[in-house]
Amino acid sequence: MTLGMSSRAEKVAGIAIVVLCPVVAVLAVAGGLIAKLALAGVLALIVSFYIGLRHPLWLFWGLAFVLGALPFGYFPGVHVPLYLPFAAGMVLAAVVHAGGQAIAQPSERRPLHPLEKAVVLLILASALSLVFTGGSIVDVTVFVRWIIATLVMIALLRLSRENLARFGRIYVYAATLNALFGIAIVLADPQHRFIKILAIFDYDREATARFVFTDEGQSRFTRLGGTWVDPNMAGIGLVPALVMGIVLLKGRMRIAVTAIVSVAIVLTLSRAAIFSVLAGVVLVLLFHAMRSRHRLAILGTIAFGSVCALLVPAIRTRILTSFGSQDQGALDRWASLAAWPHNMSGHWLFGLGWGRREFVDGSFAFNLNFVSNAPLIAAYRAGMIAGLIFVAVLVIGCIMSYRALRSDSLPAALYGGVFIGFCVVALQLDHPVVDIPQMTAAFGILLTFLVYVDRSREKPDPLQPVLADTGQMASGPAYRYALH
């Protein structure tokens, strides 16, 4: 959508172009590396400023695509993460256009949702921890990247319902393409060479291949990582795509996307992602009112999928050896949990700080056995105040999810069930949603569409009429949702 500019703004922009063009030309021809990098930064700033003013929604669509398709890519020639300018520009656009019609009509603007308020408190508590622990530019840089990724949720919820749904569909389609790319690597590229296609975005085969193999006993298996690189992070990126696709898509497209993303999640061999989805489906079977034939269809699908998955040696070995005496990952997790209180000693209130090496050095973090638990890492970095508020965010989300479980909408119930499963399983087994900005943004998107689902209970979407009676249990659904 295009937003008109005032004549004064247009005059300023015109003068800036006239003044900057000769400077840009001189720097491009005569400047060294530093000058050219500075030039690239200035040009990116000008372009972002223009887009933010005239076409703010482009920033939203760009972030949706980048987080789904190229979450760890970099701009060619400049070592700047692809997601960062889009996310920062999107947050700025949400502020600049808060009172206009560029991203939402005045009638569609709403006050902060309780979940948003909890996230704002988390940001404030984290900023307070930075005041007491930040002693270097690295601390500030890490915090700024985290806060931009966290504010993605707040910015998205400033969109109209229609535009928010469009953002979600773009993310789902991009993540599905990423899933297909990952499936192709697992099935046809044992040397992990396909990733070289994306070398222009700084995806390097040697640097990424170490993440996609797992040794189970005497066997070595390839895991799906896609452009998320790390299979565990692929699982975290795919789970939101799975449930958002169920809520936002319809018909054959919904079935196709669900099938592709489900297969990709299994091929990540990420126990956190797999067990989160399974736990969510079990919760739906237990708490959602539905016809017996629908319940049997879900059970049959689970049984068929489980049999097919267990026929694959890599999946069978990975699942059946989980958390046993031979599971080195489980042993390492227990050891890190036991060491967590000692590491926190003397730092309970404000944490150990933001710029620690494990938060900025990927290779060091990969080999360091620090606690793989999202709430505990939140406390480890920013203190118990922030850690407890993070837990409060999860609790509020689970309450909203239970309402969705008890609704008359199966898509809403699946979203709620998987969200609870994600909180109870994935966030207790891994921590990227806390300390890796791209995953923080992905989790923010998951929270955003939980609010989208919850608000469909409050105000039916005229484009998605409330379901008619579908023969629920005698007690009937506790809530009615405008999703089908």
C-alpha positions in Angstrom: 0.0 0.0 0.0 1.3 3.4 -0.9 1.3 6.3 1.6 1.4 9.8 0.3 4.1 12.3 1.6 3.7 15.9 2.4 5.2 18.5 0.0 7.9 19.4 2.6 9.0 15.8 2.9 9.1 15.5 -0.9 11.3 18.7 -1.1 13.7 17.4 1.5 14.0 14.0 -0.2 14.6 15.7 -3.6 17.4 18.0 -2.1 18.9 14.9 -0.4 19.1 13.1 -3.7 20.7 16.0 -5.5 23.3 16.4 -2.8 24.0 12.8 -2.2 24.3 11.6 -5.8 27.7 13.3 -6.5 29.0 12.1 -3.1 27.9 8.5 -3.8 29.5 8.6 -7.2 32.9 9.8 -5.9 32.9 7.3 -3.1 32.0 4.4 -5.4 34.9 5.3 -7.8 37.7 6.4 -5.4 36.8 5.0 -2.0 38.5 2.1 -0.3 36.8 -0.9 1.4 35.7 1.1 4.5 34.3 3.9 2.3 32.4 1.4 0.2 31.0 -0.4 3.2 29.9 3.0 4.6 28.3 3.8 1.2 26.4 0.5 1.3 25.1 1.3 4.7 24.0 4.8 3.7 22.3 3.5 0.6 20.5 0.8 2.6 19.4 3.4 5.1 18.0 5.6 2.4 16.2 2.7 0.7 14.8 1.5 4.1 13.7 5.1 4.9 11.9 5.4 1.5 10.2 2.0 1.8 9.2 2.7 5.3 7.5 5.9 4.3 5.9 4.9 1.0 5.5 1.2 1.1 5.7 0.0 4.8 4.0 -3.3 4.1 6.9 -4.3 1.9 9.1 -4.5 5.0 6.6 -6.9 6.6 6.4 -9.1 3.5 10.2 -9.1 3.2 10.7 -10.2 6.8 8.1 -13.0 6.4 10.0 -14.4 3.3 13.4 -14.0 4.8 12.6 -15.7 8.1 10.9 -18.5 6.3 13.4 -19.0 3.4 16.8 -17.5 4.3 16.8 -16.9 8.1 20.6 -17.1 8.4 21.5 -15.4 5.1 23.5 -12.2 4.7 23.2 -9.4 2.2 25.7 -10.0 -0.7 28.9 -8.1 -0.3 27.9 -6.7 3.2 28.1 -8.9 6.3 24.6 -7.8 7.5 22.0 -10.4 8.3 19.1 -10.4 5.9 16.4 -10.3 8.6 17.9 -7.3 10.6 17.0 -4.4 8.3 13.6 -5.8 7.5 12.8 -6.4 11.2 14.2 -3.0 12.3 12.4 -1.2 9.5 9.2 -3.1 10.2 9.3 -2.0 13.9 10.0 1.6 12.9 7.2 1.5 10.3 4.7 0.3 12.9 5.7 3.3 15.1 5.6 5.9 12.3 2.3 4.7 10.8 0.6 3.9 14.2 -2.0 6.7 13.6 -2.4 6.3 9.9 -4.0 3.9 7.4 -0.9 2.4 5.8 -0.9 -0.8 7.8 -4.4 -0.9 9.4 -7.6 1.1 9.3 -8.4 3.1 12.4 -11.4 0.8 13.1 -9.0 -2.2 13.3 -6.6 -0.7 15.8 -6.7 -2.4 19.2 -5.1 -1.9 22.6 -2.3 -4.1 23.7 -3.3 -7.7 24.2 -2.4 -9.2 27.7 0.2 -11.3 26.0 1.7 -8.2 24.4 1.8 -6.5 27.8 3.7 -9.4 29.3 6.3 -9.2 26.4 6.7 -5.4 27.1 7.4 -6.2 30.7 10.0 -8.8 29.6 11.7 -6.1 27.4 11.8 -3.7 30.4 13.2 -6.3 32.8 15.8 -7.2 30.2 16.8 -3.6 29.7 17.2 -3.2 33.4 19.5 -6.2 33.5 21.6 -4.6 30.7 22.0 -1.5 32.9 23.6 -3.5 35.7 25.6 -6.0 33.6 26.4 -4.3 30.3 30.0 -3.1 30.2 30.9 -3.2 26.5 29.6 -2.4 23.1 29.1 -6.2 22.6 26.5 -6.3 25.4 24.6 -3.4 23.8 24.8 -4.9 20.3 23.5 -8.3 21.4 20.7 -6.6 23.4 19.7 -4.4 20.4 19.4 -7.4 18.1 17.3 -9.3 20.7 15.0 -6.4 21.3 14.4 -5.8 17.6 13.5 -9.5 17.2 11.3 -9.4 20.2 9.4 -6.3 19.0 8.5 -8.1 15.8 5.5 -9.5 17.7 4.3 -6.0 18.8 4.8 -4.6 15.3 2.9 -7.5 13.6 -0.1 -7.0 15.9 -0.4 -3.4 14.7 -1.4 -4.8 11.2 -5.0 -5.2 10.1 -6.3 -8.8 10.4 -6.2 -9.2 6.6 -2.6 -8.0 6.4 -1.5 -10.1 9.3 -3.0 -13.2 7.6 -1.1 -12.3 4.5 2.2 -12.0 6.4 1.5 -15.5 7.9 0.8 -17.1 4.5 4.1 -15.6 3.1 6.0 -17.1 6.0 4.3 -20.5 5.6 5.0 -20.6 1.9 8.6 -19.6 2.3 9.2 -22.1 5.1 7.6 -24.8 3.0 10.0 -24.0 0.1 12.8 -24.2 2.7 11.5 -27.6 3.9 11.4 -28.9 0.3 15.0 -27.7 -0.1 16.0 -29.5 3.1 14.2 -32.7 2.0 16.1 -32.6 -1.3 19.4 -32.4 0.5 18.5 -35.3 2.8 17.3 -37.5 -0.1 19.7 -36.6 -2.9 22.7 -34.7 -1.5 24.7 -36.7 1.1 27.7 -34.4 0.5 25.6 -31.4 1.4 26.6 -29.6 -1.9 23.2 -28.0 -2.7 23.8 -25.4 -0.1 26.5 -23.9 -2.3 23.6 -22.6 -4.5 23.1 -20.0 -1.7 26.7 -19.1 -1.4 25.8 -15.5 -2.5 23.9 -15.2 0.8 27.0 -16.4 2.7 25.8 -20.0 3.2 29.0 -22.1 3.2 29.0 -25.9 2.8 32.0 -26.5 5.1 30.6 -24.3 7.9 27.1 -25.8 7.7 27.7 -29.5 7.1 28.8 -30.1 10.7 25.3 -29.4 12.0 23.4 -31.9 9.8 24.9 -35.2 10.8 24.2 -37.2 13.9 26.0 -40.3 15.2 23.7 -42.9 16.8 25.7 -45.9 17.9 27.6 -47.3 14.9 25.5 -45.3 12.4 25.7 -41.8 11.0 22.6 -40.1 9.7 21.8 -36.9 7.8 19.4 -34.5 9.4 17.3 -31.9 7.7 18.6 -28.4 8.3 17.6 -26.5 5.2 18.7 -22.9 5.4 18.2 -22.9 9.1 21.6 -24.8 9.1 21.1 -26.4 12.5 18.4 -29.1 12.5 17.1 -28.2 15.9 16.6 -24.6 14.7 14.9 -26.0 11.6 12.4 -27.7 13.9 11.8 -24.4 15.7 11.2 -22.6 12.4 9.0 -25.4 11.0 6.6 -25.8 14.0 5.1 -22.3 13.6 4.8 -22.8 9.8 2.9 -26.1 10.5 0.3 -24.7 12.8 0.0 -21.4 10.9 -0.6 -23.2 7.7 -3.4 -25.2 9.4 -5.0 -22.0 10.5 -4.5 -19.7 7.5 -4.8 -22.1 4.5 -7.7 -24.1 3.1 -8.4 -27.1 1.1 -5.7 -29.0 -0.9 -3.1 -26.3 -0.2 -3.6 -26.8 3.6 -3.2 -30.6 3.1 -0.1 -30.3 0.9 1.7 -27.8 3.1 0.9 -29.7 6.3 2.2 -32.9 4.7 5.5 -31.3 3.5 6.2 -29.5 6.7 5.3 -32.6 8.8 7.8 -34.7 6.8 10.4 -32.0 7.2 10.0 -31.9 10.9 10.4 -35.6 11.2 13.6 -35.5 9.0 15.2 -32.9 11.3 15.3 -35.7 13.9 14.8 -32.9 16.4 13.1 -34.6 19.3 12.1 -31.2 20.7 10.1 -30.4 17.6 8.7 -33.9 17.0 7.6 -34.5 20.5 6.1 -31.0 20.7 3.8 -31.7 17.7 2.9 -35.2 19.1 2.1 -33.7 22.5 -0.1 -31.1 20.8 -2.0 -33.7 18.9 -2.5 -35.8 22.0 -3.9 -32.7 23.8 -6.4 -32.1 20.9 -7.6 -35.7 21.2 -8.1 -35.4 24.9 -9.7 -32.0 25.2 -11.2 -31.0 21.8 -14.8 -31.9 21.1 -15.1 -33.6 17.8 -17.0 -36.3 15.9 -15.8 -39.9 16.5 -15.0 -40.3 12.8 -12.7 -37.2 13.0 -11.0 -38.6 16.1 -10.5 -42.0 14.3 -9.1 -40.2 11.2 -6.6 -38.4 13.4 -5.6 -41.5 15.2 -5.3 -43.4 11.9 -3.1 -40.6 10.4 -0.8 -40.7 13.5 -0.5 -44.5 13.3 0.2 -44.5 9.6 2.8 -41.7 9.9 4.4 -43.4 12.9 4.8 -46.7 11.1 6.3 -45.0 8.0 8.7 -43.0 10.2 9.9 -46.0 12.2 10.6 -47.9 9.0 13.4 -45.4 8.4 16.5 -46.5 10.4 17.7 -43.0 11.2 14.3 -42.0 12.6 13.8 -45.3 14.5 17.2 -45.1 16.1 16.9 -41.5 17.0 13.4 -41.8 18.6 13.8 -45.2 20.3 17.1 -44.3 22.0 15.9 -40.9 23.2 16.6 -40.2 26.9 18.1 -43.6 27.5 21.5 -44.5 28.9 23.0 -44.3 25.4 21.7 -40.8 24.7 24.7 -38.5 25.1 22.5 -35.5 24.5 20.3 -36.3 27.5 23.3 -37.0 29.7 24.7 -33.6 28.7 21.4 -31.9 29.5 21.3 -33.4 33.0 24.9 -32.3 33.6 24.2 -28.7 32.4 21.0 -28.5 34.6 23.0 -29.7 37.6 25.7 -27.0 37.0 23.1 -24.2 36.4 22.7 -23.1 40.1 26.5 -22.9 40.5 26.8 -20.8 37.4 24.1 -18.4 38.6 25.7 -17.9 42.0 26.1 -14.2 42.7 24.1 -13.3 39.6 20.6 -14.2 40.5 19.0 -10.8 40.2 20.3 -9.5 36.9 22.1 -12.5 35.3 25.5 -13.0 33.9 25.2 -10.5 31.0 24.3 -10.2 27.3 27.7 -10.1 25.6 29.1 -13.4 26.9 31.1 -15.5 24.4 28.5 -18.2 24.3 25.9 -15.6 23.0 28.1 -14.2 20.2 30.4 -17.1 19.1 28.5 -19.8 17.4 31.3 -22.3 17.3 32.0 -21.8 21.0 28.4 -22.1 21.9 28.0 -25.3 19.8 30.7 -27.0 21.9 29.8 -25.5 25.2 27.5 -27.5 27.4 25.4 -24.7 28.9 21.9 -25.4 30.0 19.5 -26.2 27.1 16.4 -24.7 28.6 14.8 -21.5 27.4 13.4 -20.1 30.7 16.7 -21.0 32.5 18.8 -19.3 29.7 16.6 -16.2 30.0 17.4 -16.1 33.7 21.1 -17.0 33.0 21.5 -14.0 30.7 19.2 -11.4 32.2 18.4 -12.6 35.8 15.5 -14.1 37.6 13.2 -11.2 37.1 13.4 -11.5 33.4 13.3 -15.3 33.7 10.1 -15.3 35.7 8.4 -12.8 33.3 9.4 -15.1 30.4 7.7 -18.0 32.2 4.6 -15.7 32.7 4.5 -15.1 28.9 4.5 -18.9 28.4 1.7 -19.4 31.0 -0.5 -16.7 29.5 0.1 -18.3 26.1 -0.9 -21.7 27.5 -4.1 -20.3 29.0 -5.0 -18.9 25.6 -4.1 -22.2 24.0 -6.4 -24.1 26.4 -9.3 -21.9 25.3 -8.5 -22.8 21.7 -8.4 -26.5 22.6 -11.9 -26.2 24.1 -13.3 -24.4 21.1 -15.4 -25.6 18.2 -12.6 -25.0 15.7 -10.2 -27.9 15.0 -7.5 -25.6 13.4 -7.6 -23.4 16.5 -7.4 -26.5 18.8 -4.4 -27.8 16.9 -2.7 -24.4 17.2 -3.4 -24.3 20.9 -2.3 -27.9 21.5 1.0 -27.6 19.6 1.7 -24.3 21.4 1.3 -26.0 24.8 3.4 -28.9 23.5 6.1 -26.5 22.3 6.3 -24.8 25.7 6.3 -28.0 27.7 8.7 -29.9 25.4 10.8 -27.8 23.0 11.5 -24.9 25.3 12.6 -27.3 28.0 15.0 -29.1 25.7 16.5 -26.2 23.7 17.1 -22.4 24.0 17.5 -20.7 20.6 14.3 -18.8 21.0 16.0 -16.8 23.7 19.6 -16.2 22.5 19.4 -16.4 18.6 17.5 -13.4 17.2 16.1 -15.2 14.1 14.6 -17.9 16.4 13.4 -15.2 18.8 11.6 -13.6 15.9 10.2 -17.0 14.8 8.9 -17.6 18.3 7.4 -14.0 18.3 5.5 -15.0 15.1 4.2 -18.1 16.9 3.0 -15.8 19.7 1.5 -13.3 17.2 -0.7 -15.9 15.6 -1.7 -17.3 19.0 -3.2 -13.8 19.6 -4.7 -13.9 16.0 -6.4 -17.2 17.0 -7.5 -15.9 20.4 -9.0 -12.7 18.9 -11.1 -14.8 16.4 -13.0 -15.9 19.5 -13.7 -12.3 20.4 -14.7 -10.9 17.0 -15.6 -13.3 14.2 -13.8 -12.7 10.9 -16.3 -11.9 8.2 -14.1 -13.7 5.7 -14.2 -16.9 7.8 -17.7 -17.6 9.2 -18.1 -19.5 12.4 -18.4 -23.2 12.0 -21.8 -24.7 12.1 -22.5 -27.5 14.7 -20.3 -30.4 13.8 -21.7 -33.0 16.2 -19.5 -32.4 19.3 -19.6 -34.2 22.5 -22.7 -33.7 24.7 -20.9 -30.9 26.7 -20.3 -29.0 23.5 -17.4 -26.6 22.9 -16.6 -24.1 25.6 -15.7 -21.4 23.0 -16.6 -20.6 19.4 -13.9 -19.4 17.0 -14.2 -17.8 13.6 -11.7 -20.3 12.1 -12.4 -23.4 10.1 
